[in-house]
Amino acid sequence: MAEPVPERVGLVFVSHSALIAQGLVELARQMAPTITLVAAGGRPDGGIGTDFDAIATGIALAENGAGAVVLCDLGSAILTAETALEFLDDEVRERVRIADAPLVEGGVAAAVAAEIGGDLDAVIAAAESSAGREPEARTDTAGGAVPGDSGTVSRTVTLRNRDGLHARPAADFVKLASTFDAAVTVNGKDAHSLLGIMSLGLTRGMKVEISGPDERSRAAVDALADLIETGFGEE
């Protein structure tokens, strides 16, 4: 018998524009295909604004027991979302959080965190944090990850993607990094942080240094460097 798919945190995107909310679902779906993503944008008549019923329904759809995170575009959207939370049962309300994060950047980061199995706190943290910084590691251009003078391991590769390390390959990178119990950085940024990696602005032809603090990071460094060298299947 197949193992049951674990419950994942769902997301609700609240915008004054139905098109913005729907577009964000479409974008995030590319990186989080198994997550419940709900668009709650615009007014019932199609106009600009927010709708209490749409937000409440969205929360009900997104919250499947693991929790739900709500992301909003403007202050009045937050107020409407907060009102919707007040009408939830106490037990459900404890599993629903409104993220203090930009709608698009936070929404994409939260979707990836949910996709890799993050709990409610992890998804909120992904939405609200731009990136964590790790100590820089020595660069080495040899074929495999090699130990540095301080015991670090690192490997430098060239980014081959035509469009650079944009959202989808960055999400694939973070998903792979999450499978290793190891601290790894990408040009000094935490390899587990989607927003941190995307903030590097890596374009085709740029050098990318994958580094880990010790020998335990070697497998992760090599796997992530290999993924970059394949071009993420976009060539």
C-alpha positions in Angstrom: 0.0 0.0 0.0 1.3 3.5 -0.9 2.3 5.7 1.9 -0.2 8.5 2.5 0.9 12.0 1.4 1.5 14.1 4.5 -0.7 17.1 5.1 1.0 20.3 4.0 0.5 23.9 5.0 -1.9 25.7 2.6 -1.6 29.3 1.4 -4.2 32.0 0.7 -3.2 35.0 -1.4 -5.3 38.1 -0.6 -5.2 40.9 -3.1 -7.3 43.9 -4.1 -7.1 42.5 -7.6 -8.4 39.2 -8.6 -5.9 39.0 -11.5 -3.0 39.6 -9.1 -4.1 36.8 -6.7 -4.8 34.4 -9.6 -1.5 35.2 -11.2 0.4 34.6 -8.0 -1.3 31.2 -7.6 -0.1 30.4 -11.2 3.4 31.5 -10.4 3.7 29.6 -7.1 2.1 26.5 -8.6 5.2 26.1 -10.8 7.3 25.6 -7.6 4.8 24.1 -5.3 2.6 21.6 -7.3 1.3 19.7 -4.3 0.3 22.6 -2.1 -3.2 24.0 -1.8 -2.9 27.6 -3.1 -6.0 29.8 -3.0 -6.6 33.1 -4.7 -8.8 35.5 -2.7 -8.7 38.7 -4.7 -11.0 41.4 -5.7 -14.7 42.1 -4.9 -17.6 39.8 -5.8 -18.6 42.2 -8.6 -15.2 42.0 -10.2 -14.1 45.3 -8.9 -11.0 46.3 -7.0 -11.1 45.5 -3.3 -11.3 42.7 -0.8 -14.1 40.3 0.1 -14.6 38.8 3.5 -16.5 35.7 2.2 -13.8 35.0 -0.4 -11.0 35.1 2.3 -13.0 33.0 4.7 -13.7 30.4 2.0 -10.0 30.5 1.0 -8.9 29.8 4.5 -11.3 26.9 4.8 -10.0 25.4 1.6 -6.3 25.9 2.5 -6.4 24.7 6.1 -6.4 20.9 6.0 -5.0 20.2 9.5 -1.4 21.3 9.0 -2.3 25.0 9.0 -2.7 27.9 6.6 -0.7 31.0 5.9 -2.5 34.1 4.6 -0.5 36.7 2.6 -2.0 40.2 1.8 -1.1 43.0 -0.5 -2.3 46.2 1.3 -3.3 47.2 4.8 -7.0 47.0 4.2 -6.6 43.4 3.0 -4.9 42.6 6.3 -7.8 44.1 8.2 -10.3 42.0 6.2 -8.2 38.9 6.7 -8.0 39.6 10.5 -11.7 39.9 10.6 -12.1 36.5 8.8 -9.8 34.9 11.4 -12.0 36.2 14.2 -14.9 34.1 12.9 -13.0 30.9 12.9 -13.4 28.2 15.6 -10.7 28.6 18.2 -9.0 25.3 17.2 -8.8 26.3 13.6 -7.7 29.9 14.3 -4.6 28.5 16.1 -3.5 27.0 12.8 -4.0 30.0 10.6 -1.4 32.9 10.5 -1.2 36.1 8.6 2.3 36.6 7.3 4.0 40.0 7.7 5.6 39.7 4.2 5.4 41.1 0.7 2.6 39.3 -1.2 4.7 38.1 -4.2 8.1 37.5 -2.7 6.7 36.1 0.5 4.1 34.0 -1.3 6.6 32.3 -3.5 9.0 31.7 -0.6 6.2 30.3 1.6 5.0 28.0 -1.2 8.5 26.5 -1.6 8.8 26.1 2.2 5.4 24.3 2.3 6.3 22.1 -0.7 9.4 20.8 1.0 7.3 19.9 4.1 7.9 22.9 6.3 5.5 23.2 9.3 3.5 26.4 10.0 6.4 28.1 11.7 8.8 27.3 8.9 6.4 28.5 6.2 5.8 31.8 8.1 9.6 32.2 8.6 10.2 31.6 4.9 7.6 34.3 4.0 8.9 36.8 6.5 12.6 36.4 6.1 14.6 37.7 3.2 17.6 35.3 3.8 20.0 34.1 6.5 23.7 34.7 6.0 26.4 32.1 6.5 30.1 32.6 6.8 31.9 32.8 3.5 33.8 29.7 2.4 36.9 29.3 0.3 36.3 29.0 -3.5 38.0 26.2 -5.4 37.4 25.5 -9.1 38.4 21.8 -9.0 36.0 19.2 -10.2 34.7 18.2 -6.8 34.1 19.7 -3.4 37.4 20.0 -1.7 38.4 21.0 1.8 39.5 24.5 2.4 42.2 25.7 4.8 39.6 26.1 7.7 38.0 22.7 7.0 35.3 24.0 4.7 34.4 22.3 1.5 33.5 24.3 -1.6 33.0 24.1 -5.3 32.6 26.8 -8.0 30.5 26.2 -11.1 29.3 28.4 -13.9 25.6 29.1 -14.3 24.4 27.9 -17.7 20.7 28.8 -17.7 19.7 31.2 -20.4 17.5 33.2 -18.0 19.8 32.8 -15.0 18.7 31.5 -11.6 15.1 32.7 -11.8 12.3 31.5 -9.6 11.7 27.9 -10.9 15.4 26.7 -10.9 16.0 28.6 -7.6 13.1 26.6 -6.1 14.5 23.4 -7.4 17.8 24.3 -5.8 16.2 25.0 -2.4 14.2 21.7 -2.6 17.4 19.7 -3.2 19.2 21.6 -0.4 16.4 20.7 2.0 17.1 17.0 1.5 20.5 17.3 3.2 21.0 17.8 6.9 23.9 20.2 6.2 24.7 23.9 6.3 25.4 25.1 2.7 25.8 28.5 1.2 25.5 29.9 -2.3 27.8 32.9 -2.8 27.4 33.5 1.0 23.7 33.1 1.1 21.8 30.2 2.9 21.1 27.5 0.3 17.8 26.9 2.0 16.5 30.4 1.5 14.7 31.0 -1.8 14.6 34.8 -1.3 18.2 34.9 -0.3 19.3 33.0 -3.5 17.1 35.0 -5.8 18.5 38.2 -4.3 21.9 37.4 -5.6 20.7 38.2 -9.1 22.7 35.3 -10.7 22.7 35.4 -14.5 24.0 33.2 -17.2 27.8 32.9 -17.2 28.3 34.0 -13.6 30.4 31.9 -11.2 28.5 30.3 -8.3 30.3 29.1 -5.2 28.7 26.3 -3.2 30.2 26.0 0.2 29.8 24.0 3.4 31.5 24.4 6.8 32.9 20.9 7.1 33.3 17.4 5.6 29.6 16.6 6.4 28.6 19.1 3.8 30.5 17.5 1.0 27.6 15.4 -0.4 25.3 18.5 -0.4 27.9 20.7 -2.0 28.5 18.3 -4.8 24.8 17.6 -5.4 23.9 21.3 -5.6 26.9 22.1 -7.8 26.0 19.2 -10.1 22.4 20.5 -10.4 23.7 23.9 -11.5 26.0 22.3 -14.1 23.1 20.4 -15.6 21.3 23.7 -16.4 18.3 22.6 -14.5 17.0 20.9 -17.6 16.4 24.3 -19.3 19.0 24.1 -22.0 
